[in-house]
Amino acid sequence: MGRFFINCDEASILSTRKQYGDLNSKETFRHKLHQRHCIRCKSFHKKNEFFQRKLKRLKWVAMSDSQKNIIKKRIAEFLKK
């Protein structure tokens, strides 16, 4: 039973991984269990989710792979000088 409870450091890692859908069922259970009794981690998770939602709304400029390769080549050429 003692291994079900995790510390706040582990909970913050799980909270971040949860946003990417990277938790298995055991980790999800541990994360929810910790959030129920830790107010600070619950607050961290809420703020983290809010921040991620705001980031998703931003209009990011997407570059193609060819554009990225051109930039990498230019940087490499500049560094050789």
C-alpha positions in Angstrom: 0.0 0.0 0.0 2.9 2.3 0.7 4.1 2.3 -2.9 0.8 3.7 -4.1 1.6 7.1 -2.5 4.1 9.2 -4.3 5.9 12.4 -3.4 5.3 15.8 -4.9 8.2 15.6 -7.3 6.9 12.4 -8.8 3.4 13.9 -9.0 4.6 17.0 -10.9 6.4 14.7 -13.4 3.2 12.6 -13.8 1.1 15.7 -14.2 3.3 16.9 -17.1 3.3 13.4 -18.7 -0.4 13.2 -18.4 -0.9 16.1 -20.8 0.9 14.1 -23.5 -1.2 11.0 -22.8 1.9 9.1 -21.6 0.6 7.5 -18.4 -0.3 3.9 -17.8 -3.2 3.0 -15.6 -1.1 2.5 -12.5 0.5 5.9 -12.9 -2.9 7.5 -13.5 -4.2 6.0 -10.3 -1.2 7.2 -8.2 -1.5 10.7 -9.7 -5.2 11.0 -8.9 -4.6 9.6 -5.4 -1.9 12.2 -4.7 -3.9 15.0 -6.1 -6.8 14.2 -3.8 -4.7 14.8 -0.7 -2.1 17.4 -1.8 -3.5 20.9 -2.4 -0.2 22.3 -3.9 0.0 19.5 -6.5 -3.7 19.9 -7.4 -3.0 23.6 -8.0 0.1 22.9 -10.0 -1.9 20.5 -12.2 -4.7 23.0 -12.8 -2.2 25.8 -13.7 -0.3 23.5 -15.9 -3.4 22.4 -17.8 -4.4 26.1 -18.2 -1.0 27.0 -19.6 -1.1 24.1 -22.1 -4.6 25.2 -23.3 -3.3 28.7 -23.9 -0.3 27.4 -25.8 -2.5 25.3 -28.0 -4.6 28.3 -29.0 -1.5 30.2 -30.2 -1.0 30.4 -34.0 2.4 28.8 -34.4 4.3 29.1 -37.6 5.2 25.6 -38.9 8.3 25.1 -41.0 8.8 22.2 -43.4 11.7 19.8 -43.1 13.4 21.3 -46.1 13.2 24.8 -44.5 14.7 23.4 -41.3 17.5 21.8 -43.2 18.3 25.0 -45.1 18.5 26.9 -41.8 20.7 24.2 -40.2 23.1 24.4 -43.3 23.3 28.2 -43.0 24.1 28.0 -39.3 26.8 25.3 -39.9 28.3 27.5 -42.7 28.3 30.5 -40.4 30.0 28.6 -37.6 32.7 27.3 -39.9 33.8 30.9 -40.6 
